[in-house]
């Protein structure tokens, strides 16, 4: 039925094609309920973004042309400055196995060790549903690593979790290389102190701030996963502790566990969060209690002062699909905000439990796998002074004259950790809430302008034709009665 078939149809086809183990793995790593359909962009954008941000890594997509066009468009919109490979197919090449041969030929053509360390091949929905076996590709060609992954929209719920699909696959490959023998040192060399690997994309200043907080304990911040070059994967696995700053990196956490590393959840946000996180890291590394206390005392007063100097006053709802929504809510509450609701598109797991428990103790409603309907209902129910959320949530808020901020571009693109993060949100949040009068004025000005079928530019009054509407409504009523009669039979 092609790429426009329903998720259940595509999943059934994938299982029939021998991909049951793959889909069962996705279900374990990224449980979907209560809703089972992504309400964000195509999940494969997440893994595509990870590959495109790595140096000396080529990316190849295998999927329907419409999907590939949309993914390449949005990747370049977000600043990708390199080409994306594409292996086209038709019904014949798909069912005869010629598509796999074309992918294999493309990989052999790309595998130039002077240009690339790795080639990432991604199956989108249709190739996955058809069982195109990327696992049969060679693992290495001319010294270039070949990493094949499946990222179907009917198996991976969000683009955030698709980042983990590729990051986990690369960590697994790198771990096997380490186990096989010596590997190259990272470009910047190895740290002279024990390191803490950081899981999750974050503002560039945050890893430096985390490093400063770890230094008094005799520790250093390791690479951020997803990494920017292949050799950083080795350095990440060389850590003693991995910090799941973003808790949804399930496959990556599995690889750190397989390498014998301890994983710590939450993040150093706000005063409570920073003190608890530093304690967890210190205990994981067996740091002396006095040394840990000295490190905490070095940063606690600065965070407390920053929070006091940058207060946030107002009721706020927070939602998004980046995975850091709970951390942002914690920071806002410690800044003085009245946060009533936090919705995240990611799943609940043990790595976010500390944040969830802290928020719920403050009376916050926390919703995992939140749908757009959940986020809009929370906004309508709590009537916040500010709604932070995805694009459609922001759109709905503005229709209600509620100030709103897009989470991805305006909130997650700011420092959150330690003293630097303590005052980072106040300016943008307070400025947005101060726009309430402007929002009310705009709503008053545009009151009565057409909505729904009467929206747009009209030179005269819209021709509503109530007679057509009445006839159509009678047809709908008749169909509903017939359906009800069938149910009774």
C-alpha positions as CSV (number, residue, x, y, z in Angstrom):
1,X,0.0,0.0,0.0
2,X,3.0,2.3,0.0
3,X,4.2,4.9,2.5
4,X,0.7,6.2,3.1
5,X,-0.6,3.0,4.6
6,X,-1.6,3.1,8.2
7,X,0.9,2.4,11.0
8,X,-0.8,-0.9,11.9
9,X,-0.6,-2.0,8.2
10,X,3.1,-1.1,7.9
11,X,3.9,-2.8,11.2
12,X,2.2,-6.0,10.1
13,X,4.1,-5.9,6.8
14,X,7.4,-5.4,8.7
15,X,6.7,-8.4,10.9
16,X,5.7,-10.5,8.0
17,X,9.0,-9.5,6.3
18,X,11.0,-10.8,9.4
19,X,11.5,-7.6,11.4
20,X,9.5,-8.7,14.5
21,X,12.7,-8.7,16.6
22,X,13.5,-5.1,15.5
23,X,10.0,-3.8,16.3
24,X,9.9,-5.7,19.7
25,X,13.2,-4.0,20.6
26,X,11.8,-0.6,19.7
27,X,8.7,-1.4,21.9
28,X,10.9,-2.2,24.8
29,X,13.2,0.8,24.4
30,X,10.6,3.4,23.5
31,X,7.2,2.3,24.9
32,X,4.5,4.2,23.0
33,X,1.3,4.4,25.1
34,X,-1.1,6.0,25.6
35,X,-1.1,7.3,22.0
36,X,0.8,5.4,19.3
37,X,1.3,7.9,16.6
38,X,4.0,10.6,16.5
39,X,2.7,14.1,16.7
40,X,6.0,15.7,15.8
41,X,8.1,15.7,12.6
42,X,9.2,12.4,11.1
43,X,11.2,10.5,13.7
44,X,14.0,9.8,11.2
45,X,14.9,13.5,11.4
46,X,16.5,12.8,14.7
47,X,18.9,10.2,13.5
48,X,19.6,12.1,10.3
49,X,20.5,15.2,12.4
50,X,22.9,13.1,14.5
51,X,24.7,11.8,11.4
52,X,24.9,15.1,9.7
53,X,26.5,16.8,12.7
54,X,29.4,14.3,12.8
55,X,32.6,15.0,11.0
56,X,33.8,12.5,8.4
57,X,30.4,10.6,8.4
58,X,28.3,10.1,5.2
59,X,24.6,9.6,5.4
60,X,22.4,7.6,3.1
61,X,18.6,7.4,3.2
62,X,16.5,4.6,1.8
63,X,12.8,5.5,1.6
64,X,10.0,7.0,-0.4
65,X,11.1,10.1,-2.4
66,X,8.5,12.3,-0.6
67,X,9.9,11.3,2.8
68,X,13.5,11.8,1.7
69,X,12.7,15.2,0.2
70,X,11.0,16.3,3.5
71,X,13.9,15.1,5.6
72,X,16.6,16.7,3.5
73,X,14.6,19.9,3.5
74,X,14.3,20.2,7.2
75,X,17.9,19.1,7.8
76,X,19.2,21.9,5.6
77,X,16.7,24.3,7.3
78,X,18.4,23.4,10.6
79,X,21.9,24.1,9.2
80,X,23.2,20.9,7.6
81,X,26.0,21.8,5.2
82,X,26.5,18.5,3.4
83,X,24.8,16.3,1.0
84,X,22.4,13.5,2.0
85,X,22.7,10.3,-0.1
86,X,19.5,8.8,-1.5
87,X,18.9,5.3,-3.0
88,X,15.7,5.5,-5.0
89,X,13.5,2.5,-5.7
90,X,10.3,1.4,-7.4
91,X,7.9,-1.5,-6.7
92,X,10.0,-3.9,-8.8
93,X,13.3,-3.1,-7.2
94,X,11.7,-3.3,-3.8
95,X,10.1,-6.7,-4.2
96,X,12.9,-8.3,-6.2
97,X,15.7,-7.4,-3.8
98,X,17.4,-5.0,-6.3
99,X,17.0,-2.2,-3.7
100,X,19.3,-3.9,-1.3
101,X,21.8,-4.4,-4.1
102,X,21.6,-0.7,-5.0
103,X,22.2,0.2,-1.4
104,X,25.2,-2.1,-1.3
105,X,26.6,-0.5,-4.5
106,X,26.1,3.0,-3.1
107,X,27.9,2.1,0.1
108,X,30.9,0.6,-1.8
109,X,31.0,3.8,-3.9
110,X,31.0,6.1,-0.8
111,X,33.5,4.1,1.3
112,X,36.5,6.3,0.8
113,X,38.8,6.3,3.9
114,X,40.3,9.6,2.9
115,X,36.9,11.2,3.2
116,X,35.0,9.2,5.8
117,X,35.3,7.3,9.0
118,X,31.8,5.9,8.7
119,X,28.8,5.6,6.4
120,X,25.3,5.6,8.0
121,X,22.5,3.9,6.0
122,X,19.0,4.5,7.3
123,X,15.9,2.6,6.3
124,X,12.7,4.6,6.4
125,X,9.2,3.2,6.7
126,X,8.7,1.4,3.4
127,X,12.1,-0.4,3.2
128,X,11.7,-1.5,6.9
129,X,8.1,-2.7,6.2
130,X,9.5,-4.6,3.2
131,X,12.3,-6.2,5.2
132,X,15.3,-4.6,3.3
133,X,18.1,-6.3,5.3
134,X,20.7,-3.6,6.2
135,X,22.3,-6.1,8.6
136,X,23.6,-8.0,5.6
137,X,25.7,-5.0,4.5
138,X,29.4,-5.4,5.3
139,X,30.4,-3.9,8.6
140,X,33.5,-2.3,7.1
141,X,34.7,-1.4,3.6
142,X,38.2,-0.2,2.9
143,X,38.5,0.8,6.5
144,X,35.2,2.7,6.5
145,X,32.7,1.6,9.1
146,X,29.2,0.8,7.7
147,X,26.3,1.4,10.2
148,X,22.9,0.4,9.1
149,X,19.8,1.3,11.1
150,X,16.0,1.2,10.7
151,X,14.0,4.2,11.8
152,X,10.4,3.6,10.9
153,X,7.7,6.1,12.0
154,X,5.6,3.1,13.1
155,X,8.3,1.8,15.4
156,X,10.2,4.9,16.8
157,X,7.7,7.3,18.4
158,X,9.7,10.6,18.3
159,X,12.6,12.2,16.5
160,X,14.3,12.7,19.9
161,X,14.4,8.9,20.4
162,X,15.6,8.4,16.9
163,X,18.7,10.2,18.0
164,X,19.3,7.4,20.4
165,X,18.8,4.8,17.7
166,X,21.9,6.0,15.8
167,X,23.9,7.0,18.9
168,X,23.3,3.6,20.4
169,X,24.2,1.8,17.2
170,X,27.5,3.8,17.0
171,X,28.3,3.2,20.6
172,X,27.8,-0.6,20.1
173,X,30.1,-0.6,17.0
174,X,32.7,1.4,18.9
175,X,32.5,-0.8,21.9
176,X,33.1,-3.9,19.8
177,X,36.2,-2.1,18.3
178,X,37.5,-1.3,21.8
179,X,37.0,-4.9,22.8
180,X,38.9,-6.1,19.7
181,X,42.1,-4.1,20.5
182,X,43.6,-0.7,20.7
183,X,41.8,2.2,19.1
184,X,42.7,5.8,18.1
185,X,42.8,8.4,20.8
186,X,40.4,11.4,20.4
187,X,41.6,14.4,18.5
188,X,41.9,16.3,21.8
189,X,43.6,13.4,23.6
190,X,42.5,11.6,26.7
191,X,41.7,13.4,30.0
192,X,44.1,13.1,32.8
193,X,41.2,12.8,35.2
194,X,38.3,10.3,35.5
195,X,35.5,11.5,33.2
196,X,31.7,11.7,33.2
197,X,30.2,11.2,29.7
198,X,27.1,13.4,29.0
199,X,24.1,11.9,27.3
200,X,21.9,14.4,25.4
201,X,22.3,17.4,23.0
202,X,22.6,20.5,25.1
203,X,23.5,24.2,24.8
204,X,27.3,24.4,24.1
205,X,28.0,26.2,27.4
206,X,26.4,23.5,29.5
207,X,29.2,20.9,29.2
208,X,31.8,23.5,30.1
209,X,29.7,24.5,33.2
210,X,29.3,20.8,34.1
211,X,33.1,20.4,33.8
212,X,33.6,23.3,36.2
213,X,31.3,21.7,38.7
214,X,33.1,18.4,38.4
215,X,36.7,19.8,38.7
216,X,36.7,20.3,42.5
217,X,35.9,16.6,42.8
218,X,38.9,15.7,40.7
219,X,36.6,14.7,37.7
220,X,36.2,16.0,34.2
221,X,33.4,16.3,31.7
222,X,33.7,13.7,29.0
223,X,32.3,13.8,25.4
224,X,28.7,14.7,24.8
225,X,26.7,11.8,23.2
226,X,25.6,12.1,20.3
227,X,29.3,12.8,19.5
228,X,30.8,15.1,16.8
229,X,33.4,12.6,15.6
230,X,33.8,8.9,15.7
231,X,36.8,8.8,18.0
232,X,34.8,10.7,20.7
233,X,32.8,7.5,21.0
234,X,35.8,5.8,22.4
235,X,36.4,8.6,24.9
236,X,32.7,8.5,25.9
237,X,33.0,4.7,26.6
238,X,36.2,5.4,28.5
239,X,34.3,7.2,31.3
240,X,33.6,5.8,34.7
241,X,30.1,7.3,34.9
242,X,27.6,8.3,32.2
243,X,25.2,11.1,33.1
244,X,21.8,10.7,31.4
245,X,21.1,14.4,31.1
246,X,18.3,13.6,28.7
247,X,16.8,10.4,30.0
248,X,15.4,8.8,26.8
249,X,18.8,7.5,25.5
250,X,17.8,3.9,26.3
251,X,19.9,2.1,23.7
252,X,23.0,4.3,24.5
253,X,22.5,3.6,28.3
254,X,22.5,-0.1,27.4
255,X,25.9,0.2,25.8
256,X,27.3,2.0,28.7
257,X,26.0,-0.7,31.0
258,X,27.5,-3.3,28.7
259,X,30.8,-1.5,29.0
260,X,30.6,-1.7,32.8
261,X,29.8,2.0,33.4
262,X,27.5,3.4,36.0
263,X,24.6,5.7,34.7
264,X,23.2,8.6,36.8
265,X,19.9,10.3,35.9
266,X,18.7,13.9,36.2
267,X,21.0,17.0,35.7
268,X,22.6,19.9,37.6
269,X,19.7,22.3,37.2
270,X,18.7,24.8,39.9
271,X,19.9,24.5,43.5
272,X,18.2,21.3,44.5
273,X,18.9,19.6,41.2
274,X,22.6,20.6,41.2
275,X,23.2,19.5,44.8
276,X,21.5,16.1,44.3
277,X,23.3,15.5,40.9
278,X,26.7,16.3,42.3
279,X,26.0,14.0,45.2
280,X,25.0,11.2,42.9
281,X,28.1,11.6,40.7
282,X,30.3,11.7,43.8
283,X,28.8,8.6,45.2
284,X,29.1,6.8,41.9
285,X,32.8,7.6,41.8
286,X,33.4,7.1,45.6
287,X,34.4,10.7,46.2
288,X,35.3,11.6,49.8
289,X,32.4,13.2,51.6
290,X,34.4,16.3,52.6
291,X,35.6,16.8,49.0
292,X,32.1,16.4,47.7
293,X,30.7,18.9,50.2
294,X,33.4,21.4,49.3
295,X,32.5,21.1,45.6
296,X,28.8,21.6,46.4
297,X,29.6,24.6,48.6
298,X,31.7,26.1,45.8
299,X,28.6,26.4,43.6
300,X,25.5,26.4,45.8
301,X,25.8,30.1,46.9
302,X,26.3,31.2,43.3
303,X,23.2,29.3,42.1
304,X,21.1,30.6,45.0
305,X,22.2,34.2,44.2
306,X,21.5,33.8,40.5
307,X,18.0,32.5,41.2
308,X,17.3,35.3,43.6
309,X,18.5,37.9,41.2
310,X,16.4,36.6,38.3
311,X,13.0,35.8,39.7
312,X,10.1,34.5,37.5
313,X,6.6,35.3,38.6
314,X,3.6,33.8,36.9
315,X,1.8,30.6,36.1
316,X,3.4,28.5,33.3
317,X,2.7,25.2,31.5
318,X,5.6,23.4,29.9
319,X,5.5,20.9,27.0
320,X,7.8,19.7,24.2
321,X,9.4,16.8,22.5
322,X,13.1,17.4,23.2
323,X,13.3,15.3,26.4
324,X,14.5,18.1,28.7
325,X,11.0,19.4,29.6
326,X,11.2,18.2,33.2
327,X,14.6,19.9,33.7
328,X,13.2,23.2,32.4
329,X,10.2,23.0,34.7
330,X,12.5,22.4,37.7
331,X,14.5,25.4,36.9
332,X,11.4,27.6,36.4
333,X,10.0,26.5,39.8
334,X,13.2,27.3,41.6
335,X,13.1,30.7,39.9
336,X,9.7,31.3,41.5
337,X,7.3,30.3,38.7
338,X,4.1,28.5,39.4
339,X,4.4,25.5,37.1
340,X,1.2,23.5,36.9
341,X,1.8,21.1,34.1
342,X,4.7,19.4,32.3
343,X,4.2,17.3,29.2
344,X,6.9,15.5,27.3
345,X,6.6,13.4,24.2
346,X,9.2,11.0,25.6
347,X,8.4,7.9,27.7
348,X,8.7,7.5,31.4
349,X,11.7,5.6,32.7
350,X,14.0,5.3,35.7
351,X,16.4,8.0,34.5
352,X,13.8,10.8,34.9
353,X,12.3,9.5,38.1
354,X,14.2,11.9,40.4
355,X,12.9,14.9,38.3
356,X,9.3,13.5,38.2
357,X,9.3,12.9,42.0
358,X,10.6,16.4,42.7
359,X,8.0,18.0,40.4
360,X,5.1,15.9,41.7
361,X,6.1,16.9,45.3
362,X,5.6,20.5,44.2
363,X,2.1,19.8,42.9
364,X,3.0,19.6,39.2
365,X,1.1,17.3,36.9
366,X,3.7,15.4,34.9
367,X,2.5,13.7,31.7
368,X,4.8,11.3,29.7
369,X,4.0,10.5,26.1
370,X,1.8,13.7,26.2
371,X,-0.3,14.3,23.1
372,X,-1.1,17.6,21.5
373,X,-4.5,17.3,23.0
374,X,-3.1,16.8,26.5
375,X,-1.0,19.9,26.2
376,X,-3.8,22.0,24.9
377,X,-6.2,20.7,27.5
378,X,-3.7,21.6,30.3
379,X,-3.3,25.1,28.8
380,X,-7.1,25.6,28.6
381,X,-7.6,24.2,32.1
382,X,-4.8,26.1,34.0
383,X,-5.1,29.3,31.9
384,X,-1.3,30.1,32.4
385,X,0.4,33.4,32.1
386,X,2.8,31.7,29.7
387,X,2.6,28.5,27.7
388,X,5.9,26.9,26.6
389,X,5.4,24.2,24.0
390,X,5.5,22.9,20.5
391,X,4.5,25.0,17.4
392,X,0.8,23.9,17.5
393,X,0.6,24.6,21.2
394,X,2.0,28.1,20.7
395,X,-0.5,28.7,17.9
396,X,-3.4,27.6,20.0
397,X,-2.2,29.8,22.9
398,X,-2.0,32.8,20.7
399,X,-5.6,32.2,19.6
400,X,-6.5,32.4,23.2
401,X,-4.4,35.5,23.8
402,X,-2.0,33.6,26.0
403,X,1.7,34.5,25.6
404,X,3.6,31.5,24.4
405,X,7.2,30.4,23.6
406,X,8.4,27.7,21.2
407,X,10.3,25.2,23.4
408,X,12.9,24.0,20.8
409,X,14.1,27.4,19.5
410,X,13.6,29.7,22.5
411,X,14.0,27.5,25.6
412,X,16.2,24.5,24.9
413,X,18.7,26.8,23.0
414,X,19.8,28.3,26.3
415,X,22.1,27.2,29.1
416,X,20.3,25.2,31.9
417,X,23.1,23.9,34.1
418,X,24.6,25.3,37.3
419,X,25.0,29.0,37.9
420,X,24.9,29.9,34.2
421,X,21.5,28.2,33.8
422,X,20.0,29.7,36.9
423,X,19.2,33.1,35.4
424,X,19.1,32.2,31.7
425,X,15.4,31.7,31.3
426,X,14.2,34.6,33.4
427,X,14.7,37.3,30.8
428,X,12.9,35.6,27.9
429,X,10.1,34.2,30.1
430,X,9.4,37.5,31.8
431,X,9.5,39.4,28.6
432,X,7.0,37.0,27.1
433,X,4.6,37.2,30.0
434,X,4.9,41.0,29.9
435,X,3.3,40.8,26.4
436,X,-0.1,39.9,27.8
437,X,-1.6,43.3,27.1
438,X,-0.3,43.2,23.6
439,X,-1.9,39.8,23.1
440,X,-5.2,41.1,24.4
441,X,-5.1,44.1,22.1
442,X,-4.4,41.9,19.1
443,X,-7.3,39.6,20.0
444,X,-9.6,42.5,20.4
445,X,-8.5,44.0,17.1
446,X,-9.0,40.8,15.1
447,X,-12.2,39.7,16.9
448,X,-14.8,38.7,14.4
449,X,-12.3,37.9,11.6
450,X,-13.2,34.6,9.8
451,X,-12.1,31.3,11.2
452,X,-12.2,27.8,9.8
453,X,-14.0,27.8,6.5
454,X,-14.4,31.6,6.5
455,X,-10.7,32.3,7.1
456,X,-8.7,34.1,4.5
457,X,-9.2,37.2,2.4
458,X,-12.7,38.0,1.1
459,X,-13.7,40.9,-1.1
460,X,-17.3,40.3,0.0
461,X,-19.2,38.3,2.6
462,X,-18.4,34.6,2.5
463,X,-21.0,32.6,0.5
464,X,-22.0,30.1,3.2
465,X,-24.8,28.3,1.3
466,X,-26.8,27.0,4.4
467,X,-29.0,24.9,2.0
468,X,-26.0,22.8,0.9
469,X,-25.0,22.5,4.6
470,X,-28.4,21.3,5.6
471,X,-28.5,18.7,2.8
472,X,-25.1,17.4,3.7
473,X,-26.0,17.2,7.4
474,X,-29.1,15.1,6.5
475,X,-26.8,12.6,4.6
476,X,-24.5,12.4,7.7
477,X,-27.5,11.8,10.0
478,X,-28.8,9.1,7.8
479,X,-25.4,7.4,7.6
480,X,-25.1,7.6,11.4
481,X,-28.6,6.0,11.9
482,X,-27.7,3.2,9.5
483,X,-24.5,2.5,11.3
484,X,-26.3,2.5,14.7
485,X,-28.9,0.0,13.3
486,X,-26.1,-2.4,12.1
487,X,-24.6,-2.3,15.6
488,X,-28.0,-3.3,17.1
489,X,-28.2,-6.2,14.7
